[in-house]
Every structure is written in C-alpha cells, then in structure tokens.
C-alpha cells in the first residue's frame, strides 16, 4: 500500500530518485546523496519512505549488517495509490 508523502520526505525522495532511480543503495550512499550531516534524518527519511510504501529494503547478501534500499518509481507509486 502506497500513501502520499509529506513534503519534507518528498523532497528527499526526489533527490534520491534523481541519483539512484532503480539502482540499489545503502544508508551511507543515501546520506552522501542527501548531503545530510545528521544521519538520524536519513534514517527517519528511509524509515518513513518504507512505511509509506515508496521504498523496499533487503539485507545485503554478503553482510547482513547492511541493508540495501530500492525506491519505487513515482509512476508506480502513484498508480498503486489510485488502485486502493
């Protein structure tokens, strides 16, 4: 289920989408892309993107301490919202 994003998350989603599109990325890469000094903001953003259904996460196959993230495309997310 995909829900509309609050504005502050949508801005960060847009930055991440422009950087990664359909490629997987790590928390560290997201922090660098968002140019955030506080990693807690990135953690909250990733958590909320997942909660709202705009991001999927999986464990790294070689290091279970690392999560890999993948964004849903904006078209796919909006289509899912319309189908609810």
Secondary structure by P-SEA (a helix, b strand, c coil): cbbbbcaaaaaaaaaaaaccccccccaaaaaaaaccccaaaaaaaaaaaaaaccbbbbcccccccbbbbbbccaaaaaaaaaac
